[in-house]
Amino acid sequence: MHEHAYGPSETGSVVLELGGETGALIVYTGQDLLGREIEISRDGAQRTHSAVRERRVRDGSFHTAVYPDLPAAIYTVWWDDDVRVGTVSVHGGGIAEFVWPSRDFGVAG
């Protein structure tokens, strides 16, 4: 797991090109994951990652990881190298959304 210290992004600073068989994914998290890189993958493909950043919008702020330019497919969202958090379907021309679960997948009870 890697972490980075990025500043917040403002409204309109993320541009997504959608269409054909290309979509995007937004993973919503809590503030506690700020700076953490979250990996996703589709079956048989190499994982890709994006850092959680604060996204300031007109109505407040969110903490998200954004994945632009994704081929349409079903993606696995990973907690770490071995533990899956869930799956999400990305469709061409659309933006898929995934809410990071509130329970801690990485720590035994």
N, CA, C and O atoms as a MOPAC input file, in Angstrom:
PM7 MOZYME 1SCF
protein

 N      0.85100 1    -1.16500 1     0.00000 1
 C      0.00000 1     0.00000 1     0.00000 1
 C      0.90000 1     1.23300 1     0.00000 1
 O      1.82700 1     1.33100 1     0.80400 1
 N      0.62900 1     2.15200 1    -0.88600 1
 C      1.35900 1     3.40100 1    -0.95600 1
 C      0.44500 1     4.54900 1    -0.55600 1
 O     -0.77300 1     4.48000 1    -0.72400 1
 N      1.05100 1     5.60400 1    -0.02600 1
 C      0.28500 1     6.80100 1     0.29700 1
 C      1.02100 1     8.01800 1    -0.22200 1
 O      2.25100 1     8.04400 1    -0.27000 1
 N      0.25800 1     9.02500 1    -0.61000 1
 C      0.81000 1    10.26500 1    -1.13400 1
 C      0.13200 1    11.44300 1    -0.46800 1
 O     -0.96500 1    11.31800 1     0.07600 1
 N      0.78900 1    12.58300 1    -0.51300 1
 C      0.21800 1    13.79800 1     0.06800 1
 C     -0.11600 1    14.76700 1    -1.05700 1
 O      0.69300 1    15.62700 1    -1.40300 1
 N     -1.30600 1    14.62700 1    -1.62500 1
 C     -1.78000 1    15.52800 1    -2.66400 1
 C     -2.70500 1    16.55400 1    -2.03900 1
 O     -3.42200 1    16.25600 1    -1.08300 1
 N     -2.69000 1    17.74600 1    -2.57400 1
 C     -3.64100 1    18.75100 1    -2.13800 1
 C     -5.00400 1    18.46200 1    -2.72400 1
 O     -5.13900 1    17.59600 1    -3.58700 1
 N     -6.01800 1    19.18000 1    -2.26300 1
 C     -7.37300 1    18.96700 1    -2.78700 1
 C     -7.48800 1    19.44400 1    -4.22900 1
 O     -6.76300 1    20.34100 1    -4.66000 1
 N     -8.40600 1    18.83400 1    -4.96300 1
 C     -8.70300 1    19.29900 1    -6.31900 1
 C     -9.99800 1    20.09800 1    -6.27100 1
 O    -10.88000 1    19.82200 1    -5.45800 1
 N    -10.10000 1    21.05800 1    -7.12200 1
 C    -11.25600 1    21.94800 1    -7.15300 1
 C    -12.23700 1    21.51900 1    -8.23800 1
 O    -11.89700 1    20.69400 1    -9.08600 1
 N    -13.43000 1    22.05900 1    -8.22200 1
 C    -14.45200 1    21.78000 1    -9.21900 1
 C    -13.88800 1    22.00500 1   -10.62100 1
 O    -13.26700 1    23.03300 1   -10.88900 1
 N    -14.10700 1    21.05000 1   -11.50100 1
 C    -13.68900 1    21.17600 1   -12.89000 1
 C    -12.24500 1    20.80800 1   -13.15500 1
 O    -11.78600 1    20.93900 1   -14.29000 1
 N    -11.50100 1    20.34500 1   -12.14000 1
 C    -10.09500 1    20.01200 1   -12.35800 1
 C     -9.88000 1    18.59400 1   -12.86400 1
 O     -8.76600 1    18.24700 1   -13.25800 1
 N    -10.92200 1    17.76500 1   -12.86100 1
 C    -10.84200 1    16.40900 1   -13.39200 1
 C    -11.71000 1    16.34200 1   -14.63500 1
 O    -12.91100 1    16.60700 1   -14.57600 1
 N    -11.10200 1    15.98900 1   -15.76200 1
 C    -11.82400 1    15.89400 1   -17.02700 1
 C    -11.83900 1    14.43400 1   -17.45200 1
 O    -10.79500 1    13.78200 1   -17.50400 1
 N    -13.02600 1    13.92400 1   -17.75500 1
 C    -13.17300 1    12.54100 1   -18.18400 1
 C    -13.67100 1    12.50800 1   -19.62200 1
 O    -14.66000 1    13.15800 1   -19.96300 1
 N    -12.98300 1    11.74900 1   -20.45600 1
 C    -13.45000 1    11.54600 1   -21.82400 1
 C    -14.14500 1    10.19900 1   -21.87300 1
 O    -13.52500 1     9.15800 1   -21.65100 1
 N    -15.43300 1    10.22600 1   -22.16600 1
 C    -16.25300 1     9.02300 1   -22.16000 1
 C    -16.83000 1     8.78300 1   -23.54000 1
 O    -17.07200 1     9.72900 1   -24.29000 1
 N    -17.05100 1     7.52900 1   -23.87700 1
 C    -17.70300 1     7.22300 1   -25.13800 1
 C    -17.26400 1     5.88100 1   -25.67000 1
 O    -16.25000 1     5.32800 1   -25.24500 1
 N    -18.03000 1     5.36900 1   -26.59500 1
 C    -17.71000 1     4.06700 1   -27.17200 1
 C    -17.62500 1     3.02000 1   -26.09000 1
 O    -18.57400 1     2.81800 1   -25.33300 1
 N    -16.49300 1     2.35600 1   -26.01500 1
 C    -16.26500 1     1.31800 1   -25.00600 1
 C    -15.41000 1     1.82700 1   -23.84700 1
 O    -14.82600 1     1.03300 1   -23.11100 1
 N    -15.33500 1     3.14500 1   -23.68300 1
 C    -14.52100 1     3.73500 1   -22.62900 1
 C    -15.40500 1     4.40400 1   -21.57800 1
 O    -16.28400 1     5.20300 1   -21.89900 1
 N    -15.15000 1     4.05600 1   -20.31200 1
 C    -15.87900 1     4.65200 1   -19.20200 1
 C    -14.91300 1     5.10400 1   -18.12800 1
 O    -13.70800 1     5.19400 1   -18.36100 1
 N    -15.44200 1     5.38600 1   -16.95800 1
 C    -14.63000 1     5.83100 1   -15.82700 1
 C    -15.22100 1     5.26300 1   -14.54700 1
 O    -16.36500 1     4.80900 1   -14.52200 1
 N    -14.42500 1     5.29500 1   -13.48700 1
 C    -14.84800 1     4.80600 1   -12.18000 1
 C    -14.46200 1     5.82600 1   -11.12400 1
 O    -13.36100 1     6.37600 1   -11.14500 1
 N    -15.38500 1     6.07000 1   -10.19800 1
 C    -15.10600 1     6.88900 1    -9.02600 1
 C    -15.33200 1     6.01700 1    -7.79400 1
 O    -16.41000 1     5.44900 1    -7.61700 1
 N    -14.30900 1     5.91500 1    -6.94500 1
 C    -14.41300 1     5.18100 1    -5.68800 1
 C    -14.51000 1     6.21200 1    -4.56400 1
 O    -13.58800 1     7.00000 1    -4.35600 1
 N    -15.63200 1     6.20100 1    -3.84300 1
 C    -15.85400 1     7.11300 1    -2.72800 1
 C    -15.34400 1     6.46400 1    -1.44100 1
 O    -15.65800 1     5.30900 1    -1.15200 1
 N    -14.56000 1     7.21000 1    -0.67800 1
 C    -14.01700 1     6.69300 1     0.58300 1
 C    -14.26700 1     7.71100 1     1.69000 1
 O    -14.86100 1     8.76600 1     1.46700 1
 N    -13.81200 1     7.37700 1     2.85200 1
 C    -13.81000 1     8.33600 1     3.94500 1
 C    -12.51300 1     9.12800 1     3.94400 1
 O    -11.57100 1     8.79600 1     3.22400 1
 N    -12.47300 1    10.15800 1     4.74000 1
 C    -11.29400 1    11.01300 1     4.84500 1
 C    -10.08700 1    10.22700 1     5.35300 1
 O     -8.94700 1    10.58900 1     5.06100 1
 N    -10.32600 1     9.16100 1     6.10800 1
 C     -9.24000 1     8.36800 1     6.67200 1
 C     -8.35100 1     7.72000 1     5.61000 1
 O     -7.23100 1     7.31500 1     5.92000 1
 N     -8.82000 1     7.61400 1     4.37900 1
 C     -8.01400 1     7.01500 1     3.30900 1
 C     -7.30900 1     8.06400 1     2.44600 1
 O     -6.71800 1     7.72200 1     1.42200 1
 N     -7.36600 1     9.31300 1     2.84200 1
 C     -6.72900 1    10.39100 1     2.09300 1
 C     -5.26500 1    10.04600 1     1.82000 1
 O     -4.50900 1     9.75900 1     2.74800 1
 N     -4.87000 1    10.07400 1     0.55200 1
 C     -3.50200 1     9.77900 1     0.14500 1
 C     -3.22600 1     8.32300 1    -0.17200 1
 O     -2.20200 1     8.01500 1    -0.78000 1
 N     -4.10300 1     7.42600 1     0.21900 1
 C     -3.88500 1     6.00300 1    -0.04400 1
 C     -4.14900 1     5.69300 1    -1.50900 1
 O     -5.08600 1     6.22800 1    -2.10200 1
 N     -3.32900 1     4.83200 1    -2.09100 1
 C     -3.55700 1     4.36300 1    -3.44900 1
 C     -4.43800 1     3.12700 1    -3.39400 1
 O     -4.15100 1     2.18000 1    -2.66000 1
 N     -5.50000 1     3.14100 1    -4.16400 1
 C     -6.41600 1     2.00700 1    -4.24500 1
 C     -6.24700 1     1.37200 1    -5.61900 1
 O     -6.30100 1     2.05300 1    -6.64400 1
 N     -6.04300 1     0.06000 1    -5.62500 1
 C     -5.85500 1    -0.67000 1    -6.87300 1
 C     -7.16300 1    -1.28400 1    -7.35400 1
 O     -8.00800 1    -1.69700 1    -6.56000 1
 N     -7.30500 1    -1.33300 1    -8.68400 1
 C     -8.41800 1    -2.02700 1    -9.32600 1
 C     -7.83500 1    -2.89200 1   -10.43600 1
 O     -6.71900 1    -2.65700 1   -10.89800 1
 N     -8.59900 1    -3.89200 1   -10.85900 1
 C     -8.17000 1    -4.71500 1   -11.99100 1
 C     -9.38300 1    -5.37500 1   -12.63000 1
 O    -10.42000 1    -5.55300 1   -11.99000 1
 N     -9.24200 1    -5.72900 1   -13.88100 1
 C    -10.24300 1    -6.56900 1   -14.53500 1
 C     -9.59500 1    -7.92000 1   -14.73900 1
 O     -8.37100 1    -8.03400 1   -14.67700 1
 N    -10.39600 1    -8.95000 1   -14.98000 1
 C     -9.85900 1   -10.30800 1   -15.10100 1
 C     -8.74000 1   -10.36600 1   -16.13200 1
 O     -8.89000 1    -9.91200 1   -17.26700 1
 N     -7.62200 1   -10.93300 1   -15.71200 1
 C     -6.50800 1   -11.14500 1   -16.61600 1
 C     -5.69400 1    -9.91200 1   -16.94500 1
 O     -4.74000 1   -10.00200 1   -17.71700 1
 N     -6.03300 1    -8.77600 1   -16.39200 1
 C     -5.30900 1    -7.54100 1   -16.70300 1
 C     -4.48700 1    -7.09300 1   -15.49800 1
 O     -4.77900 1    -7.44400 1   -14.35500 1
 N     -3.46900 1    -6.32000 1   -15.78400 1
 C     -2.63000 1    -5.76200 1   -14.73200 1
 C     -3.43800 1    -4.76500 1   -13.89900 1
 O     -4.33100 1    -4.09700 1   -14.42000 1
 N     -3.13000 1    -4.67100 1   -12.63200 1
 C     -3.80600 1    -3.71200 1   -11.75700 1
 C     -3.37700 1    -2.28500 1   -12.09000 1
 O     -2.26900 1    -2.04000 1   -12.56700 1
 N     -4.28600 1    -1.36000 1   -11.82600 1
 C     -3.98300 1     0.05800 1   -11.93000 1
 C     -4.38300 1     0.70300 1   -10.61700 1
 O     -5.21300 1     0.15600 1    -9.89000 1
 N     -3.81600 1     1.84000 1   -10.30300 1
 C     -4.12500 1     2.46700 1    -9.02000 1
 C     -4.37200 1     3.96200 1    -9.18900 1
 O     -3.98500 1     4.57900 1   -10.18100 1
 N     -5.02700 1     4.51000 1    -8.18400 1
 C     -5.27900 1     5.94300 1    -8.12100 1
 C     -5.26900 1     6.33300 1    -6.64900 1
 O     -5.72400 1     5.57300 1    -5.79400 1
 N     -4.75000 1     7.51200 1    -6.36300 1
 C     -4.69300 1     7.99000 1    -4.98400 1
 C     -6.01000 1     8.64800 1    -4.58700 1
 O     -6.65000 1     9.32200 1    -5.39400 1
 N     -6.39800 1     8.44400 1    -3.34800 1
 C     -7.57700 1     9.10700 1    -2.79300 1
 C     -7.20800 1    10.57200 1    -2.53700 1
 O     -6.21300 1    10.88100 1    -1.88000 1
 N     -8.04300 1    11.45800 1    -3.07700 1
 C     -7.83000 1    12.89300 1    -2.90300 1
 C     -9.12100 1    13.54500 1    -2.44300 1
 O    -10.21700 1    13.03500 1    -2.67600 1
 N     -8.96800 1    14.66600 1    -1.79300 1
 C    -10.13900 1    15.46500 1    -1.45800 1
 C    -10.57900 1    16.17400 1    -2.72600 1
 O     -9.76600 1    16.80800 1    -3.39900 1
 N    -11.85700 1    16.07400 1    -3.05600 1
 C    -12.42700 1    16.72400 1    -4.23900 1
 C    -13.42700 1    17.76600 1    -3.74300 1
 O    -14.47400 1    17.42000 1    -3.19600 1
 N    -13.10700 1    19.00600 1    -3.93300 1
 C    -13.99100 1    20.08700 1    -3.49500 1
 C    -14.94600 1    20.44900 1    -4.61900 1
 O    -14.53700 1    20.74400 1    -5.74200 1
 N    -16.22100 1    20.42000 1    -4.28800 1
 C    -17.26900 1    20.76100 1    -5.24000 1
 C    -18.17500 1    21.82200 1    -4.61700 1
 O    -18.02100 1    22.18900 1    -3.45300 1
 N    -19.09200 1    22.28800 1    -5.39500 1
 C    -19.97800 1    23.36300 1    -4.94700 1
 C    -20.68000 1    23.04400 1    -3.63500 1
 O    -20.85200 1    23.93100 1    -2.79900 1
 N    -21.08600 1    21.79700 1    -3.44000 1
 C    -21.87300 1    21.42900 1    -2.26500 1
 C    -21.04800 1    20.88500 1    -1.10300 1
 O    -21.62600 1    20.39200 1    -0.13400 1
 N    -19.72600 1    20.95600 1    -1.16500 1
 C    -18.89500 1    20.43700 1    -0.08400 1
 C    -17.65600 1    19.75100 1    -0.62800 1
 O    -17.09000 1    20.17200 1    -1.63700 1
 N    -17.24200 1    18.69200 1     0.05000 1
 C    -16.08600 1    17.95000 1    -0.43900 1
 C    -16.30900 1    16.45500 1    -0.24700 1
 O    -17.06600 1    16.01800 1     0.61900 1
 N    -15.62300 1    15.69100 1    -1.08600 1
 C    -15.67300 1    14.23600 1    -1.05200 1
 C    -14.23800 1    13.73100 1    -1.08500 1
 O    -13.33300 1    14.45800 1    -1.49400 1
 N    -14.03000 1    12.51000 1    -0.66400 1
 C    -12.73400 1    11.86000 1    -0.78200 1
 C    -12.91600 1    10.70100 1    -1.75600 1
 O    -13.67100 1     9.76400 1    -1.49700 1
 N    -12.20800 1    10.78600 1    -2.88000 1
 C    -12.39700 1     9.80600 1    -3.93900 1
 C    -11.08700 1     9.45100 1    -4.62300 1
 O    -10.11500 1    10.20600 1    -4.59300 1
 N    -11.09500 1     8.28600 1    -5.23500 1
 C    -10.06700 1     7.87900 1    -6.19300 1
 C    -10.77600 1     7.83500 1    -7.54500 1
 O    -11.84600 1     7.23700 1    -7.66100 1
 N    -10.19300 1     8.45800 1    -8.56100 1
 C    -10.81600 1     8.54200 1    -9.88300 1
 C     -9.96800 1     7.76300 1   -10.89000 1
 O     -8.74600 1     7.90100 1   -10.94000 1
 N    -10.64800 1     6.94700 1   -11.68300 1
 C    -10.00400 1     6.12000 1   -12.70600 1
 C    -10.59700 1     6.48600 1   -14.06600 1
 O    -11.68000 1     6.00700 1   -14.40400 1
 N     -9.92500 1     7.31400 1   -14.84700 1
 C    -10.43900 1     7.69700 1   -16.16200 1
 C    -10.05600 1     6.66500 1   -17.22700 1
 O     -9.20500 1     5.80700 1   -16.99500 1
 N    -10.68000 1     6.75900 1   -18.36400 1
 C    -10.27900 1     6.00000 1   -19.56500 1
 C    -10.18900 1     4.49200 1   -19.33700 1
 O     -9.19700 1     3.86200 1   -19.70600 1
 N    -11.22100 1     3.91900 1   -18.73100 1
 C    -11.24200 1     2.46700 1   -18.49600 1
 C    -12.02100 1     1.75200 1   -19.58600 1
 O    -13.11200 1     2.19100 1   -19.95000 1
 N    -11.48100 1     0.65500 1   -20.11600 1
 C    -12.27300 1    -0.16800 1   -21.02700 1
 C    -13.48500 1    -0.74100 1   -20.28200 1
 O    -13.37500 1    -1.11200 1   -19.11400 1
 N    -14.61200 1    -0.81300 1   -20.93900 1
 C    -15.80500 1    -1.38500 1   -20.32800 1
 C    -15.50400 1    -2.81100 1   -19.87200 1
 O    -15.00700 1    -3.62700 1   -20.65000 1
 N    -15.80500 1    -3.10600 1   -18.61200 1
 C    -15.53500 1    -4.43200 1   -18.03300 1
 C    -16.02400 1    -4.43900 1   -16.59100 1
 O    -16.47800 1    -3.42300 1   -16.06500 1
 N    -15.92100 1    -5.60100 1   -15.96900 1
 C    -16.15500 1    -5.72200 1   -14.54100 1
 C    -14.79700 1    -5.63500 1   -13.85600 1
 O    -13.86100 1    -6.35100 1   -14.21300 1
 N    -14.69900 1    -4.74800 1   -12.86500 1
 C    -13.44600 1    -4.49400 1   -12.16900 1
 C    -13.52600 1    -4.94700 1   -10.72000 1
 O    -14.55800 1    -4.81000 1   -10.06500 1
 N    -12.41600 1    -5.48900 1   -10.23500 1
 C    -12.26700 1    -5.81200 1    -8.82000 1
 C    -11.58200 1    -4.64000 1    -8.14300 1
 O    -10.60500 1    -4.10100 1    -8.66300 1
 N    -12.09500 1    -4.24400 1    -6.97900 1
 C    -11.48000 1    -3.20800 1    -6.15300 1
 C    -10.75400 1    -3.94800 1    -5.03100 1
 O    -11.33500 1    -4.80700 1    -4.36900 1
 N     -9.47100 1    -3.60700 1    -4.82100 1
 C     -8.62300 1    -4.34900 1    -3.89900 1
 C     -8.34600 1    -3.56300 1    -2.61200 1
 O     -8.08600 1    -2.36000 1    -2.64900 1
 N     -8.40600 1    -4.26900 1    -1.47100 1
 C     -8.00000 1    -3.70500 1    -0.18600 1
 C     -6.47400 1    -3.68100 1    -0.10500 1
 O     -5.87300 1    -2.68100 1     0.28700 1
 N     -5.86300 1    -4.80800 1    -0.48600 1
 C     -4.40900 1    -4.94700 1    -0.50100 1
 C     -4.05600 1    -5.95900 1    -1.57900 1
 O     -4.85800 1    -6.20300 1    -2.48000 1
 N     -2.88500 1    -6.54400 1    -1.50400 1
 C     -2.45000 1    -7.47100 1    -2.54800 1
 C     -3.33600 1    -8.70500 1    -2.67300 1
 O     -3.43700 1    -9.28600 1    -3.75400 1
 N     -3.97700 1    -9.11000 1    -1.58400 1
 C     -4.71900 1   -10.37200 1    -1.57800 1
 C     -6.21400 1   -10.26100 1    -1.33700 1
 O     -6.96000 1   -11.16400 1    -1.71500 1
 N     -6.67200 1    -9.18300 1    -0.72000 1
 C     -8.06900 1    -9.08700 1    -0.27600 1
 C     -8.87100 1    -8.17600 1    -1.20600 1
 O     -8.51100 1    -7.02300 1    -1.44100 1
 N     -9.96800 1    -8.73000 1    -1.72700 1
 C    -10.88300 1    -7.97500 1    -2.58600 1
 C    -11.90400 1    -7.24800 1    -1.72200 1
 O    -12.41300 1    -7.79800 1    -0.74600 1
 N    -12.19400 1    -6.00500 1    -2.09400 1
 C    -13.21700 1    -5.24000 1    -1.39000 1
 C    -14.57200 1    -5.43500 1    -2.06100 1
 O    -15.60000 1    -5.46700 1    -1.38500 1
 N    -14.58000 1    -5.56500 1    -3.38700 1
 C    -15.81700 1    -5.73600 1    -4.12700 1
 C    -15.57000 1    -5.64200 1    -5.61500 1
 O    -14.42700 1    -5.57000 1    -6.06600 1
 N    -16.66100 1    -5.64400 1    -6.37900 1
 C    -16.58100 1    -5.51100 1    -7.82900 1
 C    -17.53200 1    -4.42100 1    -8.29100 1
 O    -18.49800 1    -4.07500 1    -7.61100 1
 N    -17.23000 1    -3.89200 1    -9.46600 1
 C    -18.05900 1    -2.83700 1   -10.04700 1
 C    -17.99600 1    -2.97600 1   -11.56000 1
 O    -16.95000 1    -3.31000 1   -12.11700 1
 N    -19.10900 1    -2.72200 1   -12.21500 1
 C    -19.20100 1    -2.80800 1   -13.67200 1
 C    -19.06300 1    -1.41700 1   -14.28200 1
 O    -19.83300 1    -0.50900 1   -13.96900 1
 N    -18.07300 1    -1.26700 1   -15.15500 1
 C    -17.85900 1    -0.01000 1   -15.87600 1
 C    -18.39500 1    -0.19700 1   -17.28900 1
 O    -18.04100 1    -1.15300 1   -17.97900 1
 N    -19.25100 1     0.72500 1   -17.70900 1
 C    -19.85100 1     0.67600 1   -19.03900 1
 C    -19.28300 1     1.79100 1   -19.90700 1
 O    -18.96600 1     2.87400 1   -19.41500 1
 N    -19.15800 1     1.51600 1   -21.19700 1
 C    -18.69200 1     2.53100 1   -22.12000 1
 C    -19.61300 1     3.74000 1   -22.10300 1
 O    -20.83600 1     3.60000 1   -22.09500 1
 N    -19.02000 1     4.92200 1   -22.09800 1
 C    -19.79900 1     6.14600 1   -22.11100 1
 C    -20.35500 1     6.56700 1   -20.76900 1
 O    -21.07000 1     7.56600 1   -20.69200 1
 N    -20.04600 1     5.82800 1   -19.69800 1
 C    -20.61400 1     6.14300 1   -18.39100 1
 C    -19.57600 1     6.22000 1   -17.28400 1
 O    -18.41300 1     5.85400 1   -17.45500 1
 N    -20.04200 1     6.70700 1   -16.14700 1
 C    -19.20800 1     6.77900 1   -14.95200 1
 C    -19.79600 1     5.83200 1   -13.91200 1
 O    -20.92800 1     6.01400 1   -13.46300 1
 N    -19.02700 1     4.83200 1   -13.53900 1
 C    -19.44900 1     3.90200 1   -12.49000 1
 C    -19.00500 1     4.45500 1   -11.13800 1
 O    -18.00000 1     5.16000 1   -11.04300 1
 N    -19.76500 1     4.12700 1   -10.09800 1
 C    -19.43900 1     4.58400 1    -8.75600 1
 C    -19.37500 1     3.39200 1    -7.80800 1
 O    -20.17400 1     2.46100 1    -7.90900 1
 N    -18.41500 1     3.43200 1    -6.88800 1
 C    -18.23200 1     2.37800 1    -5.89900 1
 C    -17.99000 1     3.05100 1    -4.55400 1
 O    -17.16200 1     3.95600 1    -4.45000 1
 N    -18.70400 1     2.61700 1    -3.53400 1
 C    -18.53300 1     3.17200 1    -2.19100 1
 C    -17.68400 1     2.20600 1    -1.37900 1
 O    -18.05500 1     1.05000 1    -1.17500 1
 N    -16.54600 1     2.69600 1    -0.92300 1
 C    -15.64200 1     1.89800 1    -0.10100 1
 C    -16.38100 1     1.46200 1     1.15700 1
 O    -17.00000 1     2.29500 1     1.82000 1
 N    -16.33200 1     0.18300 1     1.50000 1
 C    -17.08500 1    -0.29000 1     2.67400 1
 C    -16.53700 1     0.29600 1     3.97200 1
 O    -15.35200 1     0.61200 1     4.07100 1
 N    -17.40200 1     0.43400 1     4.95300 1
 C    -17.00600 1     1.03100 1     6.22800 1
 C    -16.25700 1     0.03200 1     7.11700 1
 O    -15.53500 1     0.44600 1     8.02400 1
 N    -16.41300 1    -1.25300 1     6.87800 1
 C    -15.71700 1    -2.22200 1     7.71700 1
 C    -14.28300 1    -2.39100 1     7.23200 1
 O    -13.99700 1    -2.22700 1     6.04600 1
 N    -13.40700 1    -2.71200 1     8.13400 1
 C    -11.97500 1    -2.82800 1     7.87400 1
 C    -11.64200 1    -4.22900 1     7.37600 1
 O    -11.60500 1    -5.17100 1     8.16600 1
 N    -11.39800 1    -4.37800 1     6.07600 1
 C    -11.08700 1    -5.67100 1     5.48300 1
 C     -9.65800 1    -6.11200 1     5.80000 1
 O     -9.35600 1    -7.30200 1     5.71800 1
 N     -8.78600 1    -5.19100 1     6.15400 1
 C     -7.37800 1    -5.51000 1     6.27700 1
 C     -6.91700 1    -5.87700 1     7.67400 1
 O     -5.75500 1    -6.24200 1     7.85300 1
 N     -7.78800 1    -5.79200 1     8.67000 1
 C     -7.35900 1    -6.03800 1    10.04400 1
 C     -8.25000 1    -7.11500 1    10.65200 1
 O     -9.47600 1    -7.00400 1    10.64400 1
 N     -7.61800 1    -8.14900 1    11.17600 1
 C     -8.38600 1    -9.22300 1    11.82500 1
 C     -8.95000 1    -8.71700 1    13.14200 1
 O     -8.29200 1    -7.97400 1    13.87100 1
 N    -10.20900 1    -9.13900 1    13.44500 1
 C    -10.95800 1    -8.67600 1    14.57700 1
 C    -10.38800 1    -8.99100 1    15.88800 1
 O    -10.96500 1    -8.63100 1    16.91500 1

